[in-house]
Amino acid sequence: MCNFNKQNQDTKALIHLFMKKAAQNIGGVNFLLALLEAMKTKKPHPLMYKECKISSNNTIISWNKTIFKDKVDILEEILLSHKSSENQDFNILDNDSQKKKKKILNMVRTLIPIEFTVTPQNKNDGGGFKFKIFDIIEDDNVTINPIFATMFFCSVDFTKKALKYEI
């Protein structure tokens, strides 16, 4: 999932276009990369940051609900099991264990209302952008938003490759 070279052409194009547009909406590529670097410095994980807000010099990312360690652990486990996946749209409910499937469903129900808002500190730099954790939410199919995965779980190099990708 976090290996840009292994993604299919559609996924590469989607991530490239979104990241390009996102960078434009917050003042440029350097502002986006600075925000990602600021997020990577938060330990143990930026999603568990109590203020639900992380700032870089020029950009702020905020979200509307605190996320606890147990939910982040489940997300990390799911993404780790699909780390080398070439398919960004894997169904996170595809699990043989009913116990794990129930944990995943509880995590999904908890995280559905969360929305991330990225805004520039200088309003002249753009209007910012928003994204959610999940891309598809249906009865038997839940997929993680590739933009969420890129922002919180993939390396900054992944984002750089996405921005340099030519369609």
VMD Tcl script that builds the backbone (N, CA, C; Angstrom):
set m [mol new atoms 501]
animate dup $m
set s [atomselect $m all]
$s set {name element resname resid chain x y z} {
  {N N MET 1 A 0.817 -1.194 0.000}
  {CA C MET 1 A 0.000 0.000 0.000}
  {C C MET 1 A 0.863 1.262 0.000}
  {N N CYS 2 A 1.966 1.239 0.710}
  {CA C CYS 2 A 2.812 2.425 0.792}
  {C C CYS 2 A 4.036 2.327 -0.113}
  {N N ASN 3 A 3.977 1.476 -1.112}
  {CA C ASN 3 A 5.029 1.406 -2.114}
  {C C ASN 3 A 4.441 1.975 -3.403}
  {N N PHE 4 A 4.805 3.198 -3.727}
  {CA C PHE 4 A 4.188 3.892 -4.857}
  {C C PHE 4 A 4.421 3.156 -6.169}
  {N N ASN 5 A 5.590 2.576 -6.332}
  {CA C ASN 5 A 5.918 1.894 -7.587}
  {C C ASN 5 A 5.045 0.674 -7.837}
  {N N LYS 6 A 4.507 0.061 -6.785}
  {CA C LYS 6 A 3.681 -1.137 -6.945}
  {C C LYS 6 A 2.200 -0.828 -7.153}
  {N N GLN 7 A 1.811 0.423 -7.073}
  {CA C GLN 7 A 0.407 0.788 -7.252}
  {C C GLN 7 A 0.017 0.670 -8.719}
  {N N ASN 8 A -1.271 0.410 -8.959}
  {CA C ASN 8 A -1.729 0.386 -10.350}
  {C C ASN 8 A -1.832 1.821 -10.871}
  {N N GLN 9 A -1.957 1.956 -12.176}
  {CA C GLN 9 A -1.937 3.282 -12.815}
  {C C GLN 9 A -3.056 4.192 -12.308}
  {N N ASP 10 A -4.241 3.627 -12.093}
  {CA C ASP 10 A -5.371 4.435 -11.612}
  {C C ASP 10 A -5.102 5.006 -10.228}
  {N N THR 11 A -4.546 4.166 -9.348}
  {CA C THR 11 A -4.255 4.615 -7.984}
  {C C THR 11 A -3.159 5.672 -7.998}
  {N N LYS 12 A -2.123 5.447 -8.806}
  {CA C LYS 12 A -1.042 6.441 -8.917}
  {C C LYS 12 A -1.604 7.777 -9.389}
  {N N ALA 13 A -2.463 7.730 -10.396}
  {CA C ALA 13 A -3.042 8.957 -10.933}
  {C C ALA 13 A -3.921 9.656 -9.892}
  {N N LEU 14 A -4.741 8.879 -9.172}
  {CA C LEU 14 A -5.616 9.444 -8.134}
  {C C LEU 14 A -4.792 10.151 -7.055}
  {N N ILE 15 A -3.793 9.469 -6.543}
  {CA C ILE 15 A -2.972 10.059 -5.479}
  {C C ILE 15 A -2.222 11.278 -6.008}
  {N N HIS 16 A -1.671 11.170 -7.220}
  {CA C HIS 16 A -0.946 12.298 -7.818}
  {C C HIS 16 A -1.847 13.527 -7.942}
  {N N LEU 17 A -3.024 13.336 -8.542}
  {CA C LEU 17 A -3.924 14.468 -8.758}
  {C C LEU 17 A -4.390 15.086 -7.441}
  {N N PHE 18 A -4.734 14.227 -6.472}
  {CA C PHE 18 A -5.199 14.767 -5.199}
  {C C PHE 18 A -4.084 15.524 -4.488}
  {N N MET 19 A -2.884 14.942 -4.453}
  {CA C MET 19 A -1.777 15.597 -3.748}
  {C C MET 19 A -1.362 16.899 -4.445}
  {N N LYS 20 A -1.404 16.911 -5.757}
  {CA C LYS 20 A -1.093 18.132 -6.509}
  {C C LYS 20 A -2.101 19.227 -6.162}
  {N N LYS 21 A -3.387 18.853 -6.204}
  {CA C LYS 21 A -4.457 19.809 -5.892}
  {C C LYS 21 A -4.375 20.251 -4.423}
  {N N ALA 22 A -4.096 19.286 -3.539}
  {CA C ALA 22 A -3.969 19.607 -2.113}
  {C C ALA 22 A -2.837 20.600 -1.886}
  {N N ALA 23 A -1.703 20.355 -2.527}
  {CA C ALA 23 A -0.564 21.264 -2.377}
  {C C ALA 23 A -0.924 22.667 -2.865}
  {N N GLN 24 A -1.639 22.755 -3.981}
  {CA C GLN 24 A -2.055 24.064 -4.502}
  {C C GLN 24 A -2.986 24.773 -3.532}
  {N N ASN 25 A -3.839 24.002 -2.847}
  {CA C ASN 25 A -4.829 24.589 -1.944}
  {C C ASN 25 A -4.263 25.033 -0.602}
  {N N ILE 26 A -3.012 24.710 -0.336}
  {CA C ILE 26 A -2.426 25.156 0.940}
  {C C ILE 26 A -1.154 25.966 0.745}
  {N N GLY 27 A -0.872 26.349 -0.498}
  {CA C GLY 27 A 0.254 27.248 -0.721}
  {C C GLY 27 A 1.450 26.632 -1.423}
  {N N GLY 28 A 1.408 25.356 -1.743}
  {CA C GLY 28 A 2.503 24.761 -2.497}
  {C C GLY 28 A 2.985 23.438 -1.938}
  {N N VAL 29 A 3.809 22.786 -2.735}
  {CA C VAL 29 A 4.337 21.463 -2.388}
  {C C VAL 29 A 5.148 21.508 -1.100}
  {N N ASN 30 A 5.947 22.552 -0.940}
  {CA C ASN 30 A 6.787 22.637 0.265}
  {C C ASN 30 A 5.956 22.726 1.542}
  {N N PHE 31 A 4.825 23.404 1.476}
  {CA C PHE 31 A 3.952 23.501 2.647}
  {C C PHE 31 A 3.368 22.133 2.997}
  {N N LEU 32 A 2.957 21.379 1.963}
  {CA C LEU 32 A 2.411 20.046 2.176}
  {C C LEU 32 A 3.473 19.121 2.772}
  {N N LEU 33 A 4.660 19.130 2.210}
  {CA C LEU 33 A 5.733 18.273 2.710}
  {C C LEU 33 A 6.153 18.665 4.130}
  {N N ALA 34 A 6.154 19.960 4.430}
  {CA C ALA 34 A 6.483 20.414 5.791}
  {C C ALA 34 A 5.442 19.912 6.793}
  {N N LEU 35 A 4.172 19.915 6.388}
  {CA C LEU 35 A 3.118 19.400 7.263}
  {C C LEU 35 A 3.312 17.905 7.508}
  {N N LEU 36 A 3.603 17.160 6.450}
  {CA C LEU 36 A 3.840 15.719 6.609}
  {C C LEU 36 A 5.024 15.452 7.527}
  {N N GLU 37 A 6.081 16.229 7.385}
  {CA C GLU 37 A 7.249 16.079 8.266}
  {C C GLU 37 A 6.860 16.374 9.716}
  {N N ALA 38 A 6.060 17.409 9.931}
  {CA C ALA 38 A 5.615 17.746 11.291}
  {C C ALA 38 A 4.765 16.617 11.870}
  {N N MET 39 A 3.945 15.996 11.031}
  {CA C MET 39 A 3.102 14.894 11.494}
  {C C MET 39 A 3.949 13.684 11.866}
  {N N LYS 40 A 4.996 13.428 11.115}
  {CA C LYS 40 A 5.846 12.251 11.371}
  {C C LYS 40 A 6.639 12.394 12.671}
  {N N THR 41 A 6.839 13.615 13.149}
  {CA C THR 41 A 7.601 13.808 14.384}
  {C C THR 41 A 6.771 13.534 15.639}
  {N N LYS 42 A 5.458 13.481 15.501}
  {CA C LYS 42 A 4.590 13.243 16.664}
  {C C LYS 42 A 4.644 11.780 17.064}
  {N N LYS 43 A 4.956 11.535 18.310}
  {CA C LYS 43 A 5.063 10.161 18.824}
  {C C LYS 43 A 4.049 9.969 19.923}
  {N N PRO 44 A 3.446 8.811 20.090}
  {CA C PRO 44 A 3.680 7.572 19.378}
  {C C PRO 44 A 3.080 7.568 17.978}
  {N N HIS 45 A 1.976 8.258 17.740}
  {CA C HIS 45 A 1.383 8.349 16.410}
  {C C HIS 45 A 0.608 9.664 16.334}
  {N N PRO 46 A 0.662 10.369 15.204}
  {CA C PRO 46 A -0.019 11.665 15.123}
  {C C PRO 46 A -1.532 11.590 15.309}
  {N N LEU 47 A -2.156 10.466 14.980}
  {CA C LEU 47 A -3.609 10.354 15.159}
  {C C LEU 47 A -4.027 10.413 16.626}
  {N N MET 48 A -3.124 10.043 17.520}
  {CA C MET 48 A -3.459 10.028 18.948}
  {C C MET 48 A -3.148 11.357 19.626}
  {N N TYR 49 A -2.752 12.341 18.870}
  {CA C TYR 49 A -2.414 13.643 19.426}
  {C C TYR 49 A -3.659 14.250 20.073}
  {N N LYS 50 A -3.575 14.563 21.353}
  {CA C LYS 50 A -4.752 14.946 22.145}
  {C C LYS 50 A -5.456 16.211 21.669}
  {N N GLU 51 A -4.692 17.164 21.133}
  {CA C GLU 51 A -5.313 18.414 20.703}
  {C C GLU 51 A -6.061 18.271 19.383}
  {N N CYS 52 A -5.933 17.113 18.726}
  {CA C CYS 52 A -6.568 16.874 17.424}
  {C C CYS 52 A -6.157 17.946 16.408}
  {N N LYS 53 A -4.906 18.382 16.523}
  {CA C LYS 53 A -4.415 19.430 15.642}
  {C C LYS 53 A -2.898 19.354 15.603}
  {N N ILE 54 A -2.329 19.409 14.403}
  {CA C ILE 54 A -0.884 19.434 14.243}
  {C C ILE 54 A -0.562 20.586 13.302}
  {N N SER 55 A 0.446 21.367 13.681}
  {CA C SER 55 A 0.814 22.537 12.882}
  {C C SER 55 A 2.244 22.417 12.379}
  {N N SER 56 A 2.443 22.911 11.178}
  {CA C SER 56 A 3.799 23.152 10.684}
  {C C SER 56 A 3.915 24.670 10.609}
  {N N ASN 57 A 4.990 25.175 10.030}
  {CA C ASN 57 A 5.150 26.627 9.966}
  {C C ASN 57 A 4.031 27.320 9.202}
  {N N ASN 58 A 3.488 26.664 8.187}
  {CA C ASN 58 A 2.526 27.333 7.312}
  {C C ASN 58 A 1.170 26.650 7.209}
  {N N THR 59 A 1.036 25.455 7.789}
  {CA C THR 59 A -0.170 24.668 7.570}
  {C C THR 59 A -0.626 23.991 8.854}
  {N N ILE 60 A -1.929 23.768 8.954}
  {CA C ILE 60 A -2.515 23.108 10.120}
  {C C ILE 60 A -3.410 21.971 9.638}
  {N N ILE 61 A -3.286 20.798 10.273}
  {CA C ILE 61 A -4.242 19.720 10.049}
  {C C ILE 61 A -4.980 19.517 11.369}
  {N N SER 62 A -6.295 19.438 11.288}
  {CA C SER 62 A -7.091 19.233 12.503}
  {C C SER 62 A -8.180 18.218 12.198}
  {N N TRP 63 A -8.682 17.605 13.255}
  {CA C TRP 63 A -9.780 16.655 13.113}
  {C C TRP 63 A -10.702 16.811 14.293}
  {N N ASN 64 A -11.896 16.255 14.177}
  {CA C ASN 64 A -12.984 16.585 15.095}
  {C C ASN 64 A -13.194 15.614 16.252}
  {N N LYS 65 A -12.298 14.628 16.442}
  {CA C LYS 65 A -12.519 13.670 17.517}
  {C C LYS 65 A -11.201 13.003 17.887}
  {N N THR 66 A -10.970 12.816 19.169}
  {CA C THR 66 A -9.773 12.131 19.627}
  {C C THR 66 A -9.828 10.664 19.221}
  {N N ILE 67 A -8.712 10.144 18.758}
  {CA C ILE 67 A -8.616 8.742 18.357}
  {C C ILE 67 A -7.710 8.043 19.360}
  {N N PHE 68 A -8.208 6.969 19.945}
  {CA C PHE 68 A -7.457 6.278 20.986}
  {C C PHE 68 A -6.561 5.183 20.417}
  {N N LYS 69 A -5.601 4.787 21.224}
  {CA C LYS 69 A -4.563 3.848 20.806}
  {C C LYS 69 A -5.120 2.542 20.254}
  {N N ASP 70 A -6.166 1.996 20.854}
  {CA C ASP 70 A -6.693 0.711 20.380}
  {C C ASP 70 A -7.171 0.798 18.923}
  {N N LYS 71 A -7.780 1.918 18.554}
  {CA C LYS 71 A -8.251 2.096 17.174}
  {C C LYS 71 A -7.076 2.291 16.212}
  {N N VAL 72 A -6.062 3.039 16.637}
  {CA C VAL 72 A -4.870 3.239 15.808}
  {C C VAL 72 A -4.141 1.914 15.618}
  {N N ASP 73 A -4.077 1.104 16.665}
  {CA C ASP 73 A -3.422 -0.205 16.561}
  {C C ASP 73 A -4.115 -1.095 15.526}
  {N N ILE 74 A -5.441 -1.079 15.515}
  {CA C ILE 74 A -6.197 -1.875 14.544}
  {C C ILE 74 A -5.922 -1.362 13.124}
  {N N LEU 75 A -5.945 -0.034 12.956}
  {CA C LEU 75 A -5.647 0.546 11.648}
  {C C LEU 75 A -4.243 0.164 11.180}
  {N N GLU 76 A -3.271 0.271 12.079}
  {CA C GLU 76 A -1.890 -0.074 11.726}
  {C C GLU 76 A -1.769 -1.546 11.344}
  {N N GLU 77 A -2.461 -2.397 12.072}
  {CA C GLU 77 A -2.423 -3.833 11.774}
  {C C GLU 77 A -3.002 -4.112 10.382}
  {N N ILE 78 A -4.109 -3.465 10.063}
  {CA C ILE 78 A -4.730 -3.637 8.746}
  {C C ILE 78 A -3.786 -3.153 7.654}
  {N N LEU 79 A -3.232 -1.972 7.837}
  {CA C LEU 79 A -2.358 -1.408 6.813}
  {C C LEU 79 A -1.050 -2.177 6.693}
  {N N LEU 80 A -0.551 -2.689 7.804}
  {CA C LEU 80 A 0.677 -3.479 7.762}
  {C C LEU 80 A 0.456 -4.779 6.994}
  {N N SER 81 A -0.711 -5.378 7.184}
  {CA C SER 81 A -0.996 -6.628 6.467}
  {C C SER 81 A -1.165 -6.397 4.968}
  {N N HIS 82 A -1.415 -5.146 4.553}
  {CA C HIS 82 A -1.571 -4.814 3.135}
  {C C HIS 82 A -0.477 -3.853 2.662}
  {N N LYS 83 A 0.619 -3.772 3.414}
  {CA C LYS 83 A 1.676 -2.796 3.125}
  {C C LYS 83 A 2.209 -2.914 1.699}
  {N N SER 84 A 2.419 -4.132 1.241}
  {CA C SER 84 A 2.982 -4.313 -0.096}
  {C C SER 84 A 1.903 -4.545 -1.151}
  {N N SER 85 A 0.664 -4.360 -0.777}
  {CA C SER 85 A -0.445 -4.591 -1.708}
  {C C SER 85 A -0.390 -3.616 -2.876}
  {N N GLU 86 A -0.679 -4.131 -4.052}
  {CA C GLU 86 A -0.742 -3.275 -5.224}
  {C C GLU 86 A -2.127 -2.681 -5.388}
  {N N ASN 87 A -3.077 -3.203 -4.659}
  {CA C ASN 87 A -4.451 -2.743 -4.769}
  {C C ASN 87 A -4.780 -1.839 -3.590}
  {N N GLN 88 A -4.999 -0.581 -3.859}
  {CA C GLN 88 A -5.305 0.394 -2.813}
  {C C GLN 88 A -6.709 0.171 -2.253}
  {N N ASP 89 A -7.592 -0.456 -3.031}
  {CA C ASP 89 A -8.994 -0.592 -2.655}
  {C C ASP 89 A -9.319 -1.926 -1.989}
  {N N PHE 90 A -8.438 -2.431 -1.160}
  {CA C PHE 90 A -8.723 -3.703 -0.503}
  {C C PHE 90 A -9.808 -3.522 0.544}
  {N N ASN 91 A -10.626 -4.555 0.705}
  {CA C ASN 91 A -11.712 -4.544 1.673}
  {C C ASN 91 A -11.144 -4.920 3.040}
  {N N ILE 92 A -11.229 -4.013 4.001}
  {CA C ILE 92 A -10.651 -4.290 5.319}
  {C C ILE 92 A -11.477 -5.301 6.109}
  {N N LEU 93 A -12.684 -5.601 5.646}
  {CA C LEU 93 A -13.522 -6.587 6.337}
  {C C LEU 93 A -13.213 -8.011 5.900}
  {N N ASP 94 A -12.362 -8.188 4.892}
  {CA C ASP 94 A -11.961 -9.528 4.457}
  {C C ASP 94 A -11.025 -10.120 5.502}
  {N N ASN 95 A -11.608 -10.818 6.437}
  {CA C ASN 95 A -10.822 -11.419 7.498}
  {C C ASN 95 A -11.490 -12.737 7.888}
  {N N ASP 96 A -10.678 -13.767 8.053}
  {CA C ASP 96 A -11.216 -15.084 8.393}
  {C C ASP 96 A -11.714 -15.154 9.834}
  {N N SER 97 A -11.079 -14.440 10.697}
  {CA C SER 97 A -11.412 -14.481 12.114}
  {C C SER 97 A -12.612 -13.568 12.407}
  {N N GLN 98 A -13.663 -14.132 12.978}
  {CA C GLN 98 A -14.845 -13.345 13.336}
  {C C GLN 98 A -14.522 -12.331 14.432}
  {N N LYS 99 A -13.617 -12.716 15.323}
  {CA C LYS 99 A -13.224 -11.822 16.410}
  {C C LYS 99 A -12.533 -10.572 15.848}
  {N N LYS 100 A -11.618 -10.766 14.913}
  {CA C LYS 100 A -10.937 -9.626 14.298}
  {C C LYS 100 A -11.899 -8.792 13.466}
  {N N LYS 101 A -12.797 -9.465 12.774}
  {CA C LYS 101 A -13.774 -8.752 11.959}
  {C C LYS 101 A -14.656 -7.854 12.834}
  {N N LYS 102 A -15.037 -8.356 14.005}
  {CA C LYS 102 A -15.854 -7.565 14.935}
  {C C LYS 102 A -15.068 -6.343 15.437}
  {N N LYS 103 A -13.778 -6.532 15.743}
  {CA C LYS 103 A -12.940 -5.404 16.171}
  {C C LYS 103 A -12.843 -4.355 15.074}
  {N N ILE 104 A -12.681 -4.830 13.843}
  {CA C ILE 104 A -12.573 -3.911 12.707}
  {C C ILE 104 A -13.883 -3.141 12.524}
  {N N LEU 105 A -15.013 -3.828 12.620}
  {CA C LEU 105 A -16.313 -3.160 12.491}
  {C C LEU 105 A -16.522 -2.110 13.576}
  {N N ASN 106 A -16.137 -2.427 14.810}
  {CA C ASN 106 A -16.245 -1.455 15.901}
  {C C ASN 106 A -15.366 -0.241 15.640}
  {N N MET 107 A -14.146 -0.486 15.128}
  {CA C MET 107 A -13.244 0.606 14.802}
  {C C MET 107 A -13.847 1.480 13.701}
  {N N VAL 108 A -14.424 0.861 12.679}
  {CA C VAL 108 A -15.033 1.603 11.574}
  {C C VAL 108 A -16.170 2.476 12.093}
  {N N ARG 109 A -17.044 1.907 12.916}
  {CA C ARG 109 A -18.175 2.681 13.467}
  {C C ARG 109 A -17.688 3.886 14.270}
  {N N THR 110 A -16.602 3.696 14.997}
  {CA C THR 110 A -16.053 4.775 15.811}
  {C C THR 110 A -15.443 5.875 14.953}
  {N N LEU 111 A -14.765 5.493 13.868}
  {CA C LEU 111 A -13.998 6.461 13.082}
  {C C LEU 111 A -14.751 7.076 11.900}
  {N N ILE 112 A -15.938 6.572 11.584}
  {CA C ILE 112 A -16.697 7.103 10.436}
  {C C ILE 112 A -16.904 8.622 10.515}
  {N N PRO 113 A -17.295 9.187 11.659}
  {CA C PRO 113 A -17.592 10.628 11.658}
  {C C PRO 113 A -16.363 11.545 11.602}
  {N N ILE 114 A -15.176 10.993 11.692}
  {CA C ILE 114 A -13.982 11.844 11.746}
  {C C ILE 114 A -13.664 12.400 10.364}
  {N N GLU 115 A -13.442 13.715 10.342}
  {CA C GLU 115 A -13.053 14.392 9.108}
  {C C GLU 115 A -11.816 15.236 9.390}
  {N N PHE 116 A -10.854 15.151 8.499}
  {CA C PHE 116 A -9.609 15.896 8.632}
  {C C PHE 116 A -9.685 17.139 7.766}
  {N N THR 117 A -9.252 18.265 8.326}
  {CA C THR 117 A -9.257 19.528 7.608}
  {C C THR 117 A -7.838 20.075 7.605}
  {N N VAL 118 A -7.324 20.336 6.421}
  {CA C VAL 118 A -5.988 20.907 6.280}
  {C C VAL 118 A -6.162 22.331 5.769}
  {N N THR 119 A -5.623 23.299 6.514}
  {CA C THR 119 A -5.768 24.700 6.139}
  {C C THR 119 A -4.423 25.410 6.224}
  {N N PRO 120 A -4.194 26.358 5.318}
  {CA C PRO 120 A -2.981 27.161 5.426}
  {C C PRO 120 A -3.160 28.199 6.535}
  {N N GLN 121 A -2.060 28.556 7.193}
  {CA C GLN 121 A -2.170 29.569 8.244}
  {C C GLN 121 A -2.420 30.948 7.649}
  {N N ASN 122 A -1.924 31.163 6.438}
  {CA C ASN 122 A -2.174 32.408 5.735}
  {C C ASN 122 A -3.322 32.155 4.757}
  {N N LYS 123 A -4.439 32.785 4.951}
  {CA C LYS 123 A -5.638 32.536 4.134}
  {C C LYS 123 A -5.412 32.851 2.648}
  {N N ASN 124 A -4.398 33.645 2.317}
  {CA C ASN 124 A -4.110 33.960 0.917}
  {C C ASN 124 A -3.470 32.789 0.178}
  {N N ASP 125 A -3.029 31.749 0.915}
  {CA C ASP 125 A -2.362 30.606 0.299}
  {C C ASP 125 A -3.341 29.582 -0.266}
  {N N GLY 126 A -4.609 29.726 0.014}
  {CA C GLY 126 A -5.596 28.794 -0.540}
  {C C GLY 126 A -6.663 28.447 0.469}
  {N N GLY 127 A -7.598 27.628 0.016}
  {CA C GLY 127 A -8.735 27.275 0.856}
  {C C GLY 127 A -8.569 25.997 1.644}
  {N N GLY 128 A -7.457 25.275 1.437}
  {CA C GLY 128 A -7.252 24.026 2.154}
  {C C GLY 128 A -8.026 22.887 1.517}
  {N N PHE 129 A -8.107 21.768 2.243}
  {CA C PHE 129 A -8.841 20.605 1.754}
  {C C PHE 129 A -9.263 19.741 2.923}
  {N N LYS 130 A -10.195 18.828 2.654}
  {CA C LYS 130 A -10.723 17.917 3.672}
  {C C LYS 130 A -10.689 16.496 3.134}
  {N N PHE 131 A -10.617 15.534 4.055}
  {CA C PHE 131 A -10.711 14.128 3.676}
  {C C PHE 131 A -11.155 13.317 4.879}
  {N N LYS 132 A -11.657 12.126 4.611}
  {CA C LYS 132 A -12.111 11.215 5.658}
  {C C LYS 132 A -11.229 9.973 5.681}
  {N N ILE 133 A -11.427 9.133 6.673}
  {CA C ILE 133 A -10.611 7.928 6.822}
  {C C ILE 133 A -11.006 6.862 5.810}
  {N N PHE 134 A -12.306 6.698 5.595}
  {CA C PHE 134 A -12.783 5.614 4.745}
  {C C PHE 134 A -13.308 6.151 3.424}
  {N N ASP 135 A -13.013 5.404 2.369}
  {CA C ASP 135 A -13.413 5.780 1.025}
  {C C ASP 135 A -14.782 5.198 0.699}
  {N N ILE 136 A -14.930 3.899 0.925}
  {CA C ILE 136 A -16.190 3.195 0.660}
  {C C ILE 136 A -16.667 2.577 1.969}
  {N N ILE 137 A -17.943 2.787 2.284}
  {CA C ILE 137 A -18.533 2.177 3.473}
  {C C ILE 137 A -19.852 1.556 3.055}
  {N N GLU 138 A -19.835 0.245 2.897}
  {CA C GLU 138 A -21.029 -0.518 2.542}
  {C C GLU 138 A -21.158 -1.660 3.537}
  {N N ASP 139 A -22.230 -2.452 3.413}
  {CA C ASP 139 A -22.476 -3.529 4.370}
  {C C ASP 139 A -21.298 -4.482 4.514}
  {N N ASP 140 A -20.783 -4.991 3.409}
  {CA C ASP 140 A -19.702 -5.976 3.462}
  {C C ASP 140 A -18.415 -5.467 2.844}
  {N N ASN 141 A -18.302 -4.173 2.631}
  {CA C ASN 141 A -17.124 -3.624 1.988}
  {C C ASN 141 A -16.763 -2.271 2.593}
  {N N VAL 142 A -15.576 -2.196 3.162}
  {CA C VAL 142 A -15.055 -0.942 3.703}
  {C C VAL 142 A -13.634 -0.796 3.202}
  {N N THR 143 A -13.347 0.325 2.551}
  {CA C THR 143 A -11.988 0.566 2.078}
  {C C THR 143 A -11.451 1.848 2.694}
  {N N ILE 144 A -10.163 1.848 2.913}
  {CA C ILE 144 A -9.499 3.010 3.500}
  {C C ILE 144 A -9.198 4.014 2.396}
  {N N ASN 145 A -9.434 5.274 2.684}
  {CA C ASN 145 A -9.160 6.349 1.754}
  {C C ASN 145 A -7.649 6.401 1.496}
  {N N PRO 146 A -7.214 6.294 0.238}
  {CA C PRO 146 A -5.775 6.318 -0.038}
  {C C PRO 146 A -5.102 7.622 0.392}
  {N N ILE 147 A -5.853 8.701 0.424}
  {CA C ILE 147 A -5.284 9.980 0.857}
  {C C ILE 147 A -5.000 9.936 2.364}
  {N N PHE 148 A -5.918 9.361 3.129}
  {CA C PHE 148 A -5.696 9.192 4.563}
  {C C PHE 148 A -4.450 8.341 4.812}
  {N N ALA 149 A -4.353 7.216 4.112}
  {CA C ALA 149 A -3.192 6.335 4.280}
  {C C ALA 149 A -1.909 7.066 3.916}
  {N N THR 150 A -1.953 7.837 2.841}
  {CA C THR 150 A -0.770 8.592 2.407}
  {C C THR 150 A -0.363 9.615 3.460}
  {N N MET 151 A -1.312 10.323 3.991}
  {CA C MET 151 A -1.007 11.392 4.956}
  {C C MET 151 A -0.488 10.849 6.285}
  {N N PHE 152 A -1.069 9.746 6.774}
  {CA C PHE 152 A -0.751 9.300 8.122}
  {C C PHE 152 A 0.133 8.063 8.221}
  {N N PHE 153 A 0.214 7.258 7.183}
  {CA C PHE 153 A 0.933 5.991 7.326}
  {C C PHE 153 A 2.082 5.796 6.338}
  {N N CYS 154 A 2.056 6.468 5.214}
  {CA C CYS 154 A 3.124 6.307 4.229}
  {C C CYS 154 A 4.223 7.343 4.479}
  {N N SER 155 A 5.378 7.069 3.922}
  {CA C SER 155 A 6.526 7.956 4.122}
  {C C SER 155 A 6.375 9.241 3.305}
  {N N VAL 156 A 7.188 10.222 3.655}
  {CA C VAL 156 A 7.215 11.473 2.905}
  {C C VAL 156 A 7.727 11.197 1.489}
  {N N ASP 157 A 8.626 10.234 1.348}
  {CA C ASP 157 A 9.130 9.867 0.020}
  {C C ASP 157 A 8.006 9.360 -0.878}
  {N N PHE 158 A 7.049 8.647 -0.299}
  {CA C PHE 158 A 5.884 8.180 -1.052}
  {C C PHE 158 A 5.146 9.378 -1.646}
  {N N THR 159 A 4.952 10.405 -0.839}
  {CA C THR 159 A 4.247 11.603 -1.296}
  {C C THR 159 A 5.064 12.332 -2.361}
  {N N LYS 160 A 6.361 12.396 -2.172}
  {CA C LYS 160 A 7.219 13.030 -3.189}
  {C C LYS 160 A 7.107 12.300 -4.522}
  {N N LYS 161 A 7.120 10.967 -4.493}
  {CA C LYS 161 A 6.964 10.199 -5.734}
  {C C LYS 161 A 5.602 10.458 -6.364}
  {N N ALA 162 A 4.579 10.550 -5.523}
  {CA C ALA 162 A 3.230 10.827 -6.033}
  {C C ALA 162 A 3.164 12.192 -6.700}
  {N N LEU 163 A 3.801 13.177 -6.102}
  {CA C LEU 163 A 3.785 14.523 -6.668}
  {C C LEU 163 A 4.573 14.601 -7.968}
  {N N LYS 164 A 5.638 13.815 -8.092}
  {CA C LYS 164 A 6.474 13.833 -9.308}
  {C C LYS 164 A 5.924 12.952 -10.417}
  {N N TYR 165 A 4.991 12.093 -10.090}
  {CA C TYR 165 A 4.438 11.145 -11.064}
  {C C TYR 165 A 3.801 11.892 -12.229}
  {N N GLU 166 A 4.046 11.404 -13.445}
  {CA C GLU 166 A 3.458 12.019 -14.635}
  {C C GLU 166 A 2.410 11.095 -15.220}
  {N N ILE 167 A 1.257 11.650 -15.462}
  {CA C ILE 167 A 0.144 10.853 -15.994}
  {C C ILE 167 A 0.304 10.686 -17.494}
}
mol reanalyze $m
mol bondsrecalc $m
mol representation Tube
mol addrep $m
